């Protein structure tokens, strides 16, 4: 993979058995009806069998997703008395 190439992510609703999650995944894997595997951030283990239920049309790069993920921390600091 080229280092200067930005990977675009789309937000997807995923289902595996009775579990449902929403996650940002690379757009090439965010195809409705497709089964994918996810990597756990903490354990680094892969889990197979996640079904893509829906995929959003908004595409973001990794750094933007991380920035948005941390927004709640800044909002809380600004709003706490």
Buried (B, 14 or more C-beta within 10 A) or exposed (E): EEEEEEEBBBBBBBBBEEEEEEBBBEBEBBEEEEEBEBEEEEEEEEEEEBBBEEBBEEBBEEEBEEEEEEEEEEEEEEEEE
